[in-house]
């Protein structure tokens, strides 16, 4: 599954190690390869965006499994 970030950016959940609140109030997404993505959204907002993305997939008739 994916988490939509700002603009056209998305990140695959399989590549995420941790999401935490950064110093500026936004989120830092730590990836498996050691790269860190910053987002102006809080971790709670990222969760809401992920759930909305999942609902949109279901509404459009696409099925998916959260566990892979």
Secondary structure, 3 states (H helix, E strand, C coil): CEEECCCCCEEEHHHEEEEEECCCCCEEEEECCCCEEEECCCHHHHHHHHHHHHHHHHHCCCCCCCCC
